[in-house]
Amino acid sequence: MPKMKTRKSAAKRYRVTGTGKVRFKKQGLRHILTKKSSKRKANLRATGILANMEAKRAKSMLPYA
């Protein structure tokens, strides 16, 4: 049986935690940062957790997750 291929676009966006949750980097921290508050930028730096249905779809693109 050959190895299963990973969807590389998903591999670059998501990481799976030890408990099986899917983490992602939040959007909105690339440019136009002057108008955003420090609190907002700090919250954007933290990783987000995908909702269960979205996580299920993301894991299907990451075969060994």
mmCIF file of the C-alpha atoms, coordinates in Angstrom:
data_MODEL
# 
_entry.id   MODEL 
# 
loop_
_atom_site.group_PDB 
_atom_site.id 
_atom_site.type_symbol 
_atom_site.label_atom_id 
_atom_site.label_alt_id 
_atom_site.label_comp_id 
_atom_site.label_asym_id 
_atom_site.label_entity_id 
_atom_site.label_seq_id 
_atom_site.pdbx_PDB_ins_code 
_atom_site.Cartn_x 
_atom_site.Cartn_y 
_atom_site.Cartn_z 
_atom_site.occupancy 
_atom_site.B_iso_or_equiv 
_atom_site.pdbx_formal_charge 
_atom_site.auth_seq_id 
_atom_site.auth_comp_id 
_atom_site.auth_asym_id 
_atom_site.auth_atom_id 
_atom_site.pdbx_PDB_model_num 
ATOM 1  C CA . MET A 1 1  ? 0.000   0.000  0.000  1.00 0.00 ? 1  MET A CA 1 
ATOM 2  C CA . PRO A 1 2  ? 1.538   3.362  -0.981 1.00 0.00 ? 2  PRO A CA 1 
ATOM 3  C CA . LYS A 1 3  ? 1.810   6.301  1.375  1.00 0.00 ? 3  LYS A CA 1 
ATOM 4  C CA . MET A 1 4  ? -1.188  8.642  1.488  1.00 0.00 ? 4  MET A CA 1 
ATOM 5  C CA . LYS A 1 5  ? -0.544  12.121 0.136  1.00 0.00 ? 5  LYS A CA 1 
ATOM 6  C CA . THR A 1 6  ? -0.998  15.189 2.328  1.00 0.00 ? 6  THR A CA 1 
ATOM 7  C CA . ARG A 1 7  ? -2.795  18.236 0.957  1.00 0.00 ? 7  ARG A CA 1 
ATOM 8  C CA . LYS A 1 8  ? 0.086   20.672 1.257  1.00 0.00 ? 8  LYS A CA 1 
ATOM 9  C CA . SER A 1 9  ? -2.190  23.722 1.431  1.00 0.00 ? 9  SER A CA 1 
ATOM 10 C CA . ALA A 1 10 ? -3.802  22.282 4.564  1.00 0.00 ? 10 ALA A CA 1 
ATOM 11 C CA . ALA A 1 11 ? -0.445  21.246 6.047  1.00 0.00 ? 11 ALA A CA 1 
ATOM 12 C CA . LYS A 1 12 ? 0.736   24.859 5.840  1.00 0.00 ? 12 LYS A CA 1 
ATOM 13 C CA . ARG A 1 13 ? -2.383  26.212 7.562  1.00 0.00 ? 13 ARG A CA 1 
ATOM 14 C CA . TYR A 1 14 ? -3.227  23.704 10.286 1.00 0.00 ? 14 TYR A CA 1 
ATOM 15 C CA . ARG A 1 15 ? -1.483  21.793 13.085 1.00 0.00 ? 15 ARG A CA 1 
ATOM 16 C CA . VAL A 1 16 ? -3.074  19.042 15.136 1.00 0.00 ? 16 VAL A CA 1 
ATOM 17 C CA . THR A 1 17 ? -2.606  19.077 18.914 1.00 0.00 ? 17 THR A CA 1 
ATOM 18 C CA . GLY A 1 18 ? -1.978  16.017 21.051 1.00 0.00 ? 18 GLY A CA 1 
ATOM 19 C CA . THR A 1 19 ? -5.644  15.842 22.030 1.00 0.00 ? 19 THR A CA 1 
ATOM 20 C CA . GLY A 1 20 ? -6.756  15.987 18.377 1.00 0.00 ? 20 GLY A CA 1 
ATOM 21 C CA . LYS A 1 21 ? -7.817  19.629 18.139 1.00 0.00 ? 21 LYS A CA 1 
ATOM 22 C CA . VAL A 1 22 ? -6.853  21.592 15.031 1.00 0.00 ? 22 VAL A CA 1 
ATOM 23 C CA . ARG A 1 23 ? -4.971  24.866 15.518 1.00 0.00 ? 23 ARG A CA 1 
ATOM 24 C CA . PHE A 1 24 ? -4.628  27.675 12.986 1.00 0.00 ? 24 PHE A CA 1 
ATOM 25 C CA . LYS A 1 25 ? -3.066  31.134 12.815 1.00 0.00 ? 25 LYS A CA 1 
ATOM 26 C CA . LYS A 1 26 ? -5.580  33.970 12.925 1.00 0.00 ? 26 LYS A CA 1 
ATOM 27 C CA . GLN A 1 27 ? -5.858  36.380 10.027 1.00 0.00 ? 27 GLN A CA 1 
ATOM 28 C CA . GLY A 1 28 ? -5.432  40.136 10.091 1.00 0.00 ? 28 GLY A CA 1 
ATOM 29 C CA . LEU A 1 29 ? -1.911  40.608 11.455 1.00 0.00 ? 29 LEU A CA 1 
ATOM 30 C CA . ARG A 1 30 ? -0.002  41.217 8.210  1.00 0.00 ? 30 ARG A CA 1 
ATOM 31 C CA . HIS A 1 31 ? -0.489  44.910 7.446  1.00 0.00 ? 31 HIS A CA 1 
ATOM 32 C CA . ILE A 1 32 ? -2.537  48.012 8.372  1.00 0.00 ? 32 ILE A CA 1 
ATOM 33 C CA . LEU A 1 33 ? -1.648  47.470 12.030 1.00 0.00 ? 33 LEU A CA 1 
ATOM 34 C CA . THR A 1 34 ? -1.679  51.121 13.118 1.00 0.00 ? 34 THR A CA 1 
ATOM 35 C CA . LYS A 1 35 ? -5.451  51.340 13.456 1.00 0.00 ? 35 LYS A CA 1 
ATOM 36 C CA . LYS A 1 36 ? -5.713  48.093 15.437 1.00 0.00 ? 36 LYS A CA 1 
ATOM 37 C CA . SER A 1 37 ? -5.514  48.245 19.213 1.00 0.00 ? 37 SER A CA 1 
ATOM 38 C CA . SER A 1 38 ? -2.734  46.497 21.151 1.00 0.00 ? 38 SER A CA 1 
ATOM 39 C CA . LYS A 1 39 ? -5.323  44.216 22.759 1.00 0.00 ? 39 LYS A CA 1 
ATOM 40 C CA . ARG A 1 40 ? -6.684  43.203 19.360 1.00 0.00 ? 40 ARG A CA 1 
ATOM 41 C CA . LYS A 1 41 ? -3.208  42.518 17.979 1.00 0.00 ? 41 LYS A CA 1 
ATOM 42 C CA . ALA A 1 42 ? -2.326  40.435 21.043 1.00 0.00 ? 42 ALA A CA 1 
ATOM 43 C CA . ASN A 1 43 ? -5.477  38.345 20.561 1.00 0.00 ? 43 ASN A CA 1 
ATOM 44 C CA . LEU A 1 44 ? -4.609  37.846 16.884 1.00 0.00 ? 44 LEU A CA 1 
ATOM 45 C CA . ARG A 1 45 ? -1.156  36.509 17.814 1.00 0.00 ? 45 ARG A CA 1 
ATOM 46 C CA . ALA A 1 46 ? -2.692  33.594 19.718 1.00 0.00 ? 46 ALA A CA 1 
ATOM 47 C CA . THR A 1 47 ? -3.578  30.493 17.702 1.00 0.00 ? 47 THR A CA 1 
ATOM 48 C CA . GLY A 1 48 ? -7.233  29.657 17.152 1.00 0.00 ? 48 GLY A CA 1 
ATOM 49 C CA . ILE A 1 49 ? -8.985  26.302 17.474 1.00 0.00 ? 49 ILE A CA 1 
ATOM 50 C CA . LEU A 1 50 ? -11.163 25.107 14.619 1.00 0.00 ? 50 LEU A CA 1 
ATOM 51 C CA . ALA A 1 51 ? -14.794 24.194 15.277 1.00 0.00 ? 51 ALA A CA 1 
ATOM 52 C CA . ASN A 1 52 ? -15.568 20.467 15.265 1.00 0.00 ? 52 ASN A CA 1 
ATOM 53 C CA . MET A 1 53 ? -17.085 20.281 11.778 1.00 0.00 ? 53 MET A CA 1 
ATOM 54 C CA . GLU A 1 54 ? -14.288 22.344 10.255 1.00 0.00 ? 54 GLU A CA 1 
ATOM 55 C CA . ALA A 1 55 ? -11.692 20.292 12.136 1.00 0.00 ? 55 ALA A CA 1 
ATOM 56 C CA . LYS A 1 56 ? -13.138 17.095 10.707 1.00 0.00 ? 56 LYS A CA 1 
ATOM 57 C CA . ARG A 1 57 ? -12.736 18.470 7.182  1.00 0.00 ? 57 ARG A CA 1 
ATOM 58 C CA . ALA A 1 58 ? -9.200  19.712 7.873  1.00 0.00 ? 58 ALA A CA 1 
ATOM 59 C CA . LYS A 1 59 ? -8.170  16.340 9.288  1.00 0.00 ? 59 LYS A CA 1 
ATOM 60 C CA . SER A 1 60 ? -9.403  14.593 6.139  1.00 0.00 ? 60 SER A CA 1 
ATOM 61 C CA . MET A 1 61 ? -6.785  16.619 4.233  1.00 0.00 ? 61 MET A CA 1 
ATOM 62 C CA . LEU A 1 62 ? -4.080  15.616 6.734  1.00 0.00 ? 62 LEU A CA 1 
ATOM 63 C CA . PRO A 1 63 ? -4.108  11.817 6.456  1.00 0.00 ? 63 PRO A CA 1 
ATOM 64 C CA . TYR A 1 64 ? -1.784  11.004 9.368  1.00 0.00 ? 64 TYR A CA 1 
ATOM 65 C CA . ALA A 1 65 ? -3.254  13.551 11.816 1.00 0.00 ? 65 ALA A CA 1 
# 
